[in-house]
Amino acid sequence: MQVDSLEKLYVDQLRDIYDAENQLVRALPKMAKAASSPELRTAFEDHLEKTRGHVRRLDEIFRTLGHPSKGKSCKAMIGLIEEGDEMVKSDSEPSVKDAGLIAAAQKVEHYEIASYGTLRTFAEFRGDRQAAQSLQETLDEEYEADKTLTQVAEAHINVQAADRGPERR
């Protein structure tokens, strides 16, 4: 697709995040299973449900636009998930692994925050208040997920992981 208008760019970016969200739906269960912290596991499981809702919202936006719900390959998410997979497969000490999983997940959240902020702005510019509201709702949930991950990390995981380093032994 030649992206030669804001409308085409908007649809292109919607397709990108649609694929990203679908990749995340497949990755989050693996991350939850790899987490040793019950709080982190719950955070991943809760965000999986939110992510499924994000996909449904995007489906609705595509329907409203008259475009099929389909993604293009989101190369950024492929790379971010590969980084997360490295932590999932690592044999790190559990709290260190959890800290690494949080780091990987927050990179994903920040990518999504950037994407949804841009998409919301495009929708507003187009005068599509319904899509803008839907995209803002998802953006708010992404901020909340990032905040939750920070709280889980700061409450105990980072402290436990720091206690495992060679400089602490």
Steps between C-alpha positions, in 0.01 A plus 500: 500500500633839404454731797435833329232651724423534868204266450725226360758564771226466763384166360861383463573584863176334614610185318841519664359521854237237417777253420696615805203435730440157348867412549467610861193282552723204411800617707339602829402147609864392461617797704242430770608137520867601526437749783579374849331791677126447546446878465688508171317193371168668586608824332579310179175303514296815563670678213432205272127556552542873437700424185221282366272800555745719308473262204119519517512881503728498198263259324220752557709788365581299189129419454410867530766592245382228262835321505560135586652428840843390406845589605819560321804343656603722793877469491542702819281262700678200349828634640351595836343158542827331401667691784228383738541142377868515591396568861226236489756240390779617731608297797548812711433514872119546534497860627756604239293328231189682626686833485602419142143405408380834638765684300393321182131561570554870567677537167188353340275736698701803395478398134124460537467833681679675215288320239164562665583864573576556134191311383276692738639826363440384141142403588441840662643676195265302278207605720429139599406556862388141557832354385692766692310411816561128448869555433526724808342227711762255378775757554382546860513124553854485361609774741336307783680178401831684499424649842407157638825350374697782664318446828562124495868559421550763767299324770727198522634347178781750440606480866507120486687505168756748636564270795595222255783686326864399550572836662253414781631153585 
